[in-house]
Amino acid sequence: MVSEGVMLAEFAARMALKNQIVIGALAESLSYDPEYYAESARAVLTEVIRESEGSAQLAEHKREVAAGRGGVGEHQHDYRAGDTANLRRREDVNLAVADRLAALRDDDDYVARLVARARDDAWGDIGQAITARLDRELQAFTLTDADADYWNRRDKRMRQLRREVAQLARESSKA
């Protein structure tokens, strides 16, 4: 349960960091700086740690209240004495997740890997957005009669371009 909790928390942290990278690149025109985003990653992990600790405190409070209540709950959040073991487990798991994330937050190699994965996710999202936009614009593009000749002459222009590139390569290798 702790491993799954860490995995989910890490995913949330990576998505938050990815969004910061996307916004930085597109809205703020920031250059990608791994050191800057390493600090951002630590801040995001700190927030996730706080959330996990808060969940542990909530489970502890609910456990304390439930301990004095007998009977059967009326709905899924109506905890009773019989639920205290599960609430204790939630509390312990959340605290263990917070502890594990705190150790990872202080691990420079882990933070660098987290930033790299978030960067890859960000560039993937940006690439998909660009591709989708280009696809929409291409669908909206229609050829006029004058443009139709472009496609007819394209093969000839491509052959000429290949010859020119080959000539430049030969000249470059001689030099």
N, C-alpha and C positions, 0 to 999 in steps of 0.2 A: 504494500500500500504506500509505503514511503517512496519507493522508486517511481511509482506511477504519479504520485503527488509532485515529486521533483520534476518529472518529465512534463507534466501539465503546466507547472509554474514556469519552467524553462521555455516552453512553447509560448506562453503568454508574454514573457519577458522579451523573447526574440521578435514577436510580432510588434510589440510596442517600440522596440528599437528599430525594427524595419521601417515602421511608419515615420519615425524621427528622421531616418536617412532619406526616405522618399521626400518628405516635406523639406528637409534641408537642401536636397538637390534641386527640386522643382520650384518651390515657393521662395526659398531664400538664396538660391544660387550658391550654396556652400560647396566648397571642394571637399572631397572625401578625405577625412583625417582619422585614421584608426585610433590615435590617442584621444582625440576628442570624443569619439564614440565609445571608447573604453570607459571613460568617465560616465558617459550617459548610461552605458550598460550597468555599471555599478549602482547608479542611482535607480535604475529600473528594478534591478534585483533587490535593492533595499526596500523599495515599495512593495514588491511581491513578498518579501520576508515579513514586512509589517502586516500585510493582509493575512498571511498564514498564522502569524502570532495572534492577530485579532480573531481569527476563526477558532483558534485554540482557546482563547479567553471566553468566547461565546459558548463553546461546547462545555467548558468548565462551569460557567454560570448555569446553563441549562441542566447540567448534571446535578449541581447542588440543589436547584429547585425541584428537579424530578425525584431526588432521593427521598423527599418527604411526602411524595404523592403516591398513593396506592391506586389500585384499580387498573383499568384498561383505557388507553388514550382514545379520544374521540376522532382524532385525525392524525396525519403523519407528523405533525409538529407538536402534538400534545404528549410530551414525554412524562413517563411515570417511573417509579422505582425500578421496574424491570428493564428500563432503557439505560440505566446508569453505566453498565459495562460498555455498551456501544458508544455512549457519549465520552467515556474515559478513553476509549480507543481513538475516537476522532481527535480528542484533545492531544493525545500522545503523538499521533501521526502528524498533525499540523505542527506541533513543536519540533518533531524530528525533521520535517520538510524545511522549516525555517532554519534549523541548525545546519542542515546540509547545504542550503542555498547560501548561508552566510559564509561557509567554508569555500564554496565555489566563487562567491563574489571576491574573495581575497586571493584567489588563484589567478595570477596573471595569464597563464597559458589558457585556462578555461575561458577567461574574459575575452582574450584575443580570438579564440575559436567561435565564441558566441557572436562577436562583432562580425567576423568573416561570414558566418552563416546568415546573419541579418542583412549584411551587405548583398550577398548573393540573392537572397529573397527579394530585396528592394530592387535590384537591377532586373530581376526576372519580372517583377510587377511593372516596372517602367517599360521594359521591352514589350510586354504584352499590351500595355496601353498604347504604345506607339504603333505596334502592328495592327491593333484594332482600329486606330484612327486612320492609318494608311489604307486599310481594307475598306473602310467607309468612304474615304475620299476617292478611291479607285472605282468603287461601285457607282459613285456619283459622276465620274468622269465619262464624257461621251465624245466620240470623235466627230468632227465636222467633216464635210467632204474634202476640204483642203488638207486636213490632218491624215486622211486615209492614205495619201501618197507617202507619208512618213513611214508607215509600216511596209509599204512596197519597196522602198529604197533602203530599209534597215539592214538587210543581209549584205548588200553591197558595201555599206558604210562599215559594218563589222569586219568584213574581209580586209578592207583597207586599213582599219585600225590594227588588226593582227599583224599585217605586213609592216606597219610603222613601228609597232612595239618590238617585233623581231629584229628590225634594222637597228633600233636603238640599243637593243641587248647586244648585238654583234659589235657595234661601235664601242659600247661600254666595256666589253670584255677585251677588246684590242687596247683600249686606253689603260 
